[in-house]
Amino acid sequence: MGLVEFAAAKTLASSAVFLFITVLLIAAARRTATCIALFTAQCLVIMAQIIASAFLYHSSGVLLVAALVLLVKVLAIPYVLLRISRRLKVSQNVSASTTPAQSVFIVAALILLAFAVVQPYARAFALDSEMLAAATAIILTGGFLMVSRKKALMQVIGLLVLENGIFLAAFTTTFGMPLVVEMGIFFDLLIWVLLMGVFIFRIRETFEHVDVSRLRQLRG
Amino acid sequence: MKLAISLIQVLLIVGTAPLLRGVVARIKARIQNRRGASVFRPYADLWKLFRKEDLVPSTASLLFRLCPVILFAATLMAAAFVPVLHVSALLGDRGDFILLVYLLALARFFLVLGAMDGGSSFGGMGASREALVSALAEAPLLLGLIAIAVVSHSASIASIVRWAISRAPFVLSPAHAFACVALVLVTIAETGRVPVDNPSTHLELTMIHEAMVLEYSGPSLALIEWANAIKLNLMLALLVALFVPWGVAATISPVALAIALLCYLLKIALLAVALAALESSVAKLRMYLVPEYLGTACALSVLAVVFTAFTR
């Protein structure tokens, strides 16, 4: 038992760092498949963190949330996204409006901003400032990905990253939302990704590309 | 006793360098479904080259013969900085990480100089590319090391390792993690591995290292190739020493040293597998994308330095 708790404590202490690294690598990634893999890795880190806190605080209900994360975010959503990106038959490039190095610089600045902003709240409510900063940084990065990537699929990934951040923020501040709400959110997310998949296919059929920066006029 | 151990550490890095190369090449061959050459093949290559005649182009000066020797000597000096088995290295306490970085830069400078002295156009092309890569890789390498030095309150590699061992294991600070990723990226660029340069080509317009050593032959070539292998081994050993030093002996006792040797070999073997897997799965970058790649490393290392302010 001592070993499990040791591992759980270490996972909790270092998961924020891993989250920062996944966020920076998503910013540096050049192909959508890499982005999807990194998103999966991010969800895995979050799942490990949930399991670790379930062990540390002896709350087995949280394990159910971890199982949901595994099913929906680690398995189902990446599978659907990979299928979409493979069947779209457009280039794998994320077609960013910033170069990878610039993106990493911007995300680094966002991480620092998150750290600076979060400090007073973390102190006032006695929360783990690193974890809260990680959640905020993930939210900001998700937004940045949606703004700077032109591929429609990357907008989906950006929104999913953003949702990860919101989920993480809720988990660190209030130890997760009620289970019913949590399940509803996961269900929503899954349906949303499926709908976006259909929508991206429609964009491609109509315009023969998935570049959202070129969607400027109506077409019948 | 301490001196003997320090000397053994240097000999270990220098002596196992060709073996590491052979192991990486073998794993790569296995991944590509080939049988591959023996892991001891680089030793045989070196032995063969040392016995051959040293041909010097008629246009070359004395510098051409001198450069491989200086390159090898500087790399050997740099290898004496890295603790492998015991927390103290031969020069680990006397010199700091800045000297280490600039010894590597010195080695590179003379390699470039020798390549240009050879007189072939290929040598000049390789030299200019090498100069570009090293100029861009130096900033992230130095900044990453500075971040670790600030966190550990010491500039010498040996005391950084001593500090890292004294901490509780597996506590990651953001500064450490970012510096680690940045230094891994830099290591790949510095040692000329796949996303930046392909070590297994001999006739390709985009090659960097091979283009520089095209004019060299015999013992000179052997020294250059050996120095290159030592550099790879040294950078990997440095990564291990800075980020996962656990297992390194704090005291001189046969048991602790044996455990340290086992741990070291295991870590380097894991890194070799990772390197081979990376080289087999990633395509080489076009030359003008290399600054992008190193820019990413630079951003990460700057972030690491800034994050030292948040590390308790």
Interface residues (C-beta under 8 A of the other chain):
Chain A: K10 A13 S14 A16 V17 F18 F20 I21 L24 A28 T99 P100 A101 Q102 V104 F105 A108 I111 L112 F115 E130
Chain B: F170 V171 L172 S173 P174 H176 A177 F178 V181 P291 E292 Y293 G295 T296 C298 A299 L300 V302 L303 V306 F310
